[in-house]
């Protein structure tokens, strides 16, 4: 654990090869699939991170984000994945860490829409305690060709970069030199 903690503190990210079992993945997938289909209950929590485009024939959200899905599907709070992710945050940053919010992101098949480069901290308000950890749990097998997560190791003393909104809404993005990016399949 100490090696993972040291790597997280130094580089700003780690890879956990298997956080949850295949059965636990199936449970999460079932809950998330129901939420994705229920556009009425999730309307106030959902957006398309890819932003709007002007295609009249586009009927599929390309990168669906549902903020705080646990407010609708309360069983998520007690889900093993949430519990294990919270324990990792405690092990990495201190036993006083706790879940602040959750979100689910679904990239629709065959949309070929990249998630813009960003720093999670650009979304967070200024807080005196800067400790934080985001946990991305892939429910499908991911590799470079189908959109795995990429990280750029942090550089000590580098401030949060300026972020902008996509032209038609959606996610924040920043201009970044991605030559040192590391893929995490």
C-alpha positions as CSV (number, residue, x, y, z in Angstrom):
1,X,0.0,0.0,0.0
2,X,2.8,2.4,0.8
3,X,4.1,2.1,-2.7
4,X,0.7,3.0,-4.1
5,X,0.4,5.9,-1.7
6,X,3.8,7.3,-2.6
7,X,3.1,7.0,-6.3
8,X,-0.3,8.8,-5.8
9,X,1.3,11.6,-3.8
10,X,4.1,12.0,-6.4
11,X,2.3,11.5,-9.7
12,X,-1.3,12.3,-8.8
13,X,-2.8,9.0,-9.9
14,X,-2.5,5.2,-9.5
15,X,-4.0,2.2,-11.2
16,X,-5.8,-0.4,-9.1
17,X,-6.0,-3.5,-11.3
18,X,-9.3,-4.8,-9.8
19,X,-11.3,-2.8,-7.4
20,X,-14.4,-5.0,-7.6
21,X,-15.4,-8.5,-8.8
22,X,-17.2,-9.3,-12.1
23,X,-20.4,-9.8,-10.2
24,X,-20.1,-6.4,-8.5
25,X,-19.5,-4.9,-12.0
26,X,-22.7,-6.5,-13.2
27,X,-24.6,-5.1,-10.3
28,X,-23.4,-1.6,-11.0
29,X,-24.0,-1.9,-14.7
30,X,-27.6,-3.0,-14.0
31,X,-28.2,0.1,-11.8
32,X,-26.5,2.5,-14.2
33,X,-28.3,1.1,-17.2
34,X,-31.6,1.8,-15.5
35,X,-30.5,5.3,-14.7
36,X,-29.4,5.9,-18.3
37,X,-32.8,4.8,-19.6
38,X,-34.8,6.9,-17.2
39,X,-34.5,10.4,-18.7
40,X,-37.4,11.7,-16.6
41,X,-35.9,11.0,-13.1
42,X,-32.4,12.0,-14.2
43,X,-33.3,15.0,-16.3
44,X,-32.1,17.5,-13.6
45,X,-28.9,15.6,-13.1
46,X,-27.8,14.7,-16.6
47,X,-25.9,16.4,-19.4
48,X,-24.0,15.5,-22.5
49,X,-20.3,16.2,-21.8
50,X,-19.7,16.3,-25.5
51,X,-21.8,19.5,-25.7
52,X,-24.7,20.2,-28.1
53,X,-24.2,20.0,-31.7
54,X,-26.5,21.2,-34.4
55,X,-27.2,17.8,-35.9
56,X,-31.0,17.6,-36.2
57,X,-30.7,13.8,-36.6
58,X,-28.6,13.3,-33.4
59,X,-30.8,11.4,-31.0
60,X,-28.1,9.8,-28.8
61,X,-26.2,11.6,-26.0
62,X,-22.5,11.0,-26.9
63,X,-21.0,11.3,-23.4
64,X,-23.8,11.1,-20.8
65,X,-23.0,12.4,-17.4
66,X,-25.4,11.9,-14.5
67,X,-24.3,13.8,-11.4
68,X,-25.1,12.3,-8.0
69,X,-26.8,9.1,-9.3
70,X,-27.0,7.9,-5.7
71,X,-29.7,10.5,-5.0
72,X,-32.0,8.5,-7.2
73,X,-30.6,5.0,-6.8
74,X,-29.8,5.2,-3.0
75,X,-28.5,1.6,-3.0
76,X,-25.3,3.0,-4.6
77,X,-24.2,4.5,-1.4
78,X,-24.0,1.1,0.2
79,X,-22.5,-0.5,-2.9
80,X,-19.2,-2.4,-2.5
81,X,-17.6,-0.2,-5.2
82,X,-18.4,3.0,-3.3
83,X,-17.1,1.5,-0.1
84,X,-13.9,0.2,-1.6
85,X,-13.2,3.5,-3.4
86,X,-13.8,5.4,-0.1
87,X,-11.4,3.1,1.7
88,X,-8.7,3.7,-1.0
89,X,-9.1,7.5,-0.5
90,X,-8.7,7.0,3.2
91,X,-5.6,4.8,2.8
92,X,-4.1,7.4,0.3
93,X,-5.0,10.6,2.0
94,X,-6.2,10.1,5.6
95,X,-8.9,8.4,7.5
96,X,-11.0,11.5,7.6
97,X,-11.7,11.3,3.9
98,X,-15.3,10.7,2.8
99,X,-17.5,10.6,-0.3
100,X,-18.2,14.1,-1.5
101,X,-20.2,13.3,-4.7
102,X,-20.6,10.6,-7.3
103,X,-21.2,10.6,-11.0
104,X,-21.6,8.2,-13.8
105,X,-20.4,8.8,-17.3
106,X,-21.5,6.7,-20.3
107,X,-19.8,7.1,-23.6
108,X,-22.2,5.9,-26.3
109,X,-20.9,3.2,-28.6
110,X,-19.5,4.3,-32.0
111,X,-19.7,8.0,-31.2
112,X,-15.9,8.5,-31.4
113,X,-16.2,11.6,-29.2
114,X,-13.1,12.2,-27.1
115,X,-13.4,13.5,-23.5
116,X,-11.6,16.8,-23.4
117,X,-8.4,17.1,-21.4
118,X,-9.1,18.7,-18.1
119,X,-8.0,18.8,-14.4
120,X,-10.7,17.6,-12.0
121,X,-9.7,20.4,-9.6
122,X,-11.0,22.9,-12.1
123,X,-14.5,21.8,-11.3
124,X,-14.1,22.1,-7.5
125,X,-14.6,25.3,-5.6
126,X,-11.6,26.7,-3.6
127,X,-11.4,24.9,-0.3
128,X,-8.9,25.1,2.4
129,X,-8.3,21.3,2.4
130,X,-6.9,20.5,-1.0
131,X,-6.8,16.7,-0.5
132,X,-9.0,14.8,-3.0
133,X,-9.2,11.6,-5.0
134,X,-11.4,10.8,-7.9
135,X,-12.0,7.1,-8.6
136,X,-12.8,6.0,-12.1
137,X,-14.3,2.5,-12.3
138,X,-14.4,1.1,-15.8
139,X,-17.4,-1.2,-16.2
140,X,-16.2,-2.4,-19.6
141,X,-12.7,-3.5,-20.7
142,X,-10.9,-0.4,-21.8
143,X,-7.7,0.0,-23.8
144,X,-6.1,2.8,-25.8
145,X,-8.1,2.0,-29.0
146,X,-11.5,2.2,-27.2
147,X,-11.0,5.1,-24.9
148,X,-9.1,4.2,-21.7
149,X,-8.3,6.9,-19.2
150,X,-5.1,8.9,-19.7
151,X,-3.2,10.9,-17.1
152,X,-0.4,13.4,-17.1
153,X,1.8,13.0,-14.1
154,X,1.7,16.1,-11.9
155,X,4.5,18.6,-11.6
156,X,5.1,20.0,-8.2
157,X,4.2,23.7,-7.9
158,X,2.2,23.8,-11.2
159,X,-1.1,25.6,-10.7
160,X,-4.4,24.5,-12.0
161,X,-4.5,25.5,-15.7
162,X,-7.1,27.9,-17.1
163,X,-10.2,26.0,-18.3
164,X,-12.8,26.9,-20.9
165,X,-16.2,25.7,-21.8
166,X,-16.7,23.8,-25.0
167,X,-18.3,26.0,-27.7
168,X,-21.8,24.3,-27.4
169,X,-21.7,23.5,-23.7
170,X,-20.6,20.3,-22.1
171,X,-17.3,19.6,-20.3
172,X,-14.6,22.0,-19.3
173,X,-11.3,21.7,-21.1
174,X,-7.8,23.0,-21.0
175,X,-5.0,23.4,-23.5
176,X,-2.3,21.0,-22.4
177,X,0.9,19.4,-23.6
178,X,-0.2,15.8,-23.7
179,X,3.2,14.4,-24.8
180,X,3.9,13.0,-21.3
181,X,0.4,11.4,-21.0
182,X,0.2,7.9,-19.7
183,X,-2.5,5.5,-20.8
184,X,-4.2,3.4,-18.1
185,X,-5.9,0.4,-19.9
